[in-house]
């Protein structure tokens, strides 16, 4: 569900099984799921997460913690343009990934 008390966001983490000095855990204030998301498939499986903390900046930015920049509403990617994803998780045939990929 979307109960924000059930979630924490960890920033500055590279390897999920190894504690690192740049890691910080932050509470979640709000979760906004894609309006077309359905739990029975992976289409539109994306959400925006608002972190708890002072307005505008709830964590310290550094070389290890940077914001994700989102496009303006009027911006549309060109056909065949490069897109990037980052994170950990199920990589399909390779299994679960514990090291941050970008």
N, C-alpha and C positions, 0 to 999 in steps of 0.2 A: 504494500500500500504506500500511500504518500505521507504517512505520519513522520514528520521531520525528526521526532525524538529517536527514531530508529536508525538514523544515519549520522555519520561523521565524514568529513572530507579530509583527506590527508594530502597536504601539498609538500613539495620538495622531496618526494620519495622516488628513488631510482630502482631499488631492488626490494620487492615487497617482503622478503623474509629476513632482511638485514637492516637493523636500526641505523639511521644515518643522522648526522648532526643538523642537517637542514630541514628535517621533517617537522611538520606542525599539524596537529589535528584541530579542525574547526567545526563547530556545530552548523547545522543546516537550518535556515530560516524558512525557506520556501522551495518547493519543487514544482516546476511547470513542465508537464509532459507535452509532447507533440500532440496536437488535437486529433490526428489520425492514427495514433498508436493503438494497436490491439495486442493483448498479451499472447494470442495464439500464433503469432508469427513475429519475425524480426523487422518487418517493414516499419519505418518511422520510429525505430527504437532509440529515441534520443530525448533528452530533457535538459532544461536549464535549471541550475541550482543556485539559489541566492544564499550566500554564507552569512552566518551571524557575525556581528561585530559593528564597529563604528561605520556610519554612512560613508560610502565611496571606497573605503579600503579596510578590509577585515583581516588582511595578512600583510606581512612585510615582503615586498618584492626584492629579488636578488638575482644573481646569475643562475640560481637553482629554482627560483619561483618567479614565473612571469605570467601575465594575464593572457587569456585566449582572446584574440581580437575577432570580433564578429563583423560581418559586412553591414553596411547601411541597408535599410529596407529596399531602396531603389537599385542597389547593386545586384547584378546577376552575373554569374561566372560565364565566360565564353565557352562554347562547345569545345571539347577536347582539352580544356585547361587542366592543369595539375591541381589536385586536391590532396590534402594531407590529413591523416588521422594519427592519434597518439594514444598510448595507454597500455594496459595489461589485460589479460583475460584469455578466453578461449580462442586459440588460433586455428581451429579446425583440426586438420590431420596431425598437426604438431603438438596438440594438447594445450595445456594451460601455460601461459607465459608469466614468469615472475619478475622479469627485467623490463623496464620501461622502453617501449619502442616508439620511434617517431620517424 
